Amino acid sequence: MNAKDLLVINLNEVRRRSIKVWTSIPQEKLHWKPDEEAMSCIEMIRHVLESEHYYHLAIQNRGSIAIFDSPFENRPYTNVMEELVFAETYRDEFLQTVQSFSEEELSEIKIDRSESGYIRELGDMLLRIAYHESVHTGQLLDYLRSAGVKRVRIWD
């Protein structure tokens, strides 16, 4: 197994566990948030899906996108399955892009996000994308605990 295969496995495994958490959130708790300044559960799910699309474009651009016209913006929040269905095409395109890179490109290609404080190798950036999602999945588990909702077991 090579580094690219491991990156794809990691991205898929993080998403699989995220979906377990996301789909376990009762419909009546999707708009719950711990305080007024926080994202709600459904907002955080969309944030993860939208961010992955942004990161995909940034990878293709080899750096940050100055003007990001998000297809997720201004869509009404409904339920987790509709969010996942809407994001499916973007997810598939992202994974196809990841699989299109050679092993050498994972370290040769640099992603310039200087305005955010970093320039990273492509492989590093792909790990950061998965980490971003996993952090938010952990946040949602904490949200569920705070809201008194039983948490799904993600460590299978």
C-alpha positions in Angstrom: 0.0 0.0 0.0 1.4 3.4 -0.9 0.9 6.9 0.6 -1.9 7.9 -1.8 -3.9 4.7 -1.0 -3.5 5.5 2.7 -4.7 9.1 2.3 -7.8 7.9 0.5 -8.4 5.2 3.1 -8.1 7.9 5.8 -10.4 10.3 4.1 -13.0 7.6 3.6 -12.7 6.3 7.2 -13.0 9.8 8.6 -16.1 10.4 6.5 -17.6 7.0 7.4 -17.3 7.8 11.1 -18.6 11.4 10.6 -21.7 10.0 8.8 -22.3 7.7 11.8 -22.4 10.7 14.1 -24.3 13.0 11.7 -27.1 10.5 11.0 -27.5 9.7 14.7 -28.5 13.3 15.5 -32.2 13.4 16.0 -34.0 15.7 13.6 -35.2 17.9 16.5 -31.6 18.5 17.6 -30.2 19.4 14.2 -30.5 23.2 15.0 -29.3 22.8 18.6 -26.1 24.7 19.5 -24.4 25.2 22.9 -24.6 29.0 22.7 -25.7 31.8 20.4 -22.2 32.2 18.9 -21.7 28.5 18.0 -22.7 26.7 14.9 -25.7 24.4 15.2 -25.3 20.7 14.5 -26.6 21.0 10.9 -24.5 24.2 10.3 -21.4 22.3 11.4 -22.2 19.4 9.1 -22.6 21.8 6.2 -19.4 23.6 7.2 -17.5 20.3 6.9 -19.0 19.5 3.5 -18.5 23.0 2.2 -15.0 23.2 3.5 -14.0 20.0 1.7 -15.3 21.5 -1.5 -13.3 24.7 -0.8 -10.1 22.7 0.0 -10.6 20.7 -3.2 -10.7 23.9 -5.3 -7.7 25.3 -3.3 -5.7 22.1 -4.1 -6.6 22.5 -7.8 -5.6 26.1 -7.6 -2.4 25.3 -5.6 -3.5 27.9 -3.1 -6.3 29.8 -1.6 -9.3 30.9 -3.6 -9.8 34.7 -3.6 -13.5 34.5 -4.5 -15.3 31.3 -3.4 -18.7 31.0 -4.9 -20.0 28.2 -2.7 -22.8 26.0 -4.1 -23.7 25.3 -0.5 -24.5 29.0 0.3 -28.1 30.1 0.6 -29.4 26.5 0.6 -32.1 25.9 3.2 -31.1 23.5 6.0 -33.3 20.4 5.9 -31.8 17.2 7.1 -28.5 15.2 7.1 -29.3 12.9 4.2 -30.2 15.9 1.9 -26.9 17.5 2.8 -25.0 14.3 2.0 -26.9 13.8 -1.3 -26.1 17.4 -2.3 -22.5 17.1 -1.4 -22.0 13.6 -3.1 -20.9 14.9 -6.5 -18.4 17.3 -4.9 -17.1 14.5 -2.7 -16.7 12.2 -5.7 -14.8 14.8 -7.6 -12.5 15.5 -4.6 -11.6 11.8 -4.3 -11.0 11.5 -8.0 -8.6 14.4 -7.8 -6.8 12.9 -4.9 -6.5 9.6 -6.7 -5.2 11.4 -9.8 -2.0 12.5 -8.1 1.2 10.5 -8.3 3.2 9.6 -5.2 5.8 12.1 -6.1 3.3 14.9 -6.4 2.2 14.4 -2.8 5.5 16.0 -1.7 6.3 18.1 -4.8 3.1 20.1 -5.0 2.8 23.0 -2.6 -0.5 24.5 -1.5 0.0 28.1 -0.7 -2.3 29.4 2.0 0.0 32.1 3.1 -2.9 34.4 4.1 -3.9 31.6 6.6 -0.3 31.2 7.7 1.0 28.2 5.9 2.3 26.6 2.7 2.1 22.8 2.8 2.9 19.9 0.7 -0.1 18.3 -1.0 0.1 15.2 1.2 0.1 17.3 4.4 -2.8 19.3 3.1 -4.9 16.2 2.5 -4.2 15.0 6.0 -5.3 18.4 7.3 -8.6 18.2 5.4 -9.3 14.9 7.1 -8.2 16.3 10.5 -10.5 19.3 10.1 -13.5 17.0 9.6 -12.5 14.7 12.5 -12.2 17.7 14.8 -15.8 18.8 14.0 -17.0 15.3 14.4 -15.6 15.3 17.9 -17.3 18.7 18.5 -20.6 17.2 17.5 -20.1 14.3 19.9 -19.6 16.9 22.6 -22.7 18.8 21.4 -24.8 15.6 21.7 -23.5 15.0 25.2 -24.4 18.6 26.2 -27.8 18.2 24.6 -28.5 15.0 26.5 -28.5 12.9 23.4 -27.2 9.3 23.4 -24.0 9.2 21.3 -23.4 6.6 18.7 -20.4 4.3 19.0 -17.9 5.3 16.4 -15.0 3.1 17.5 -15.9 -0.1 15.7 
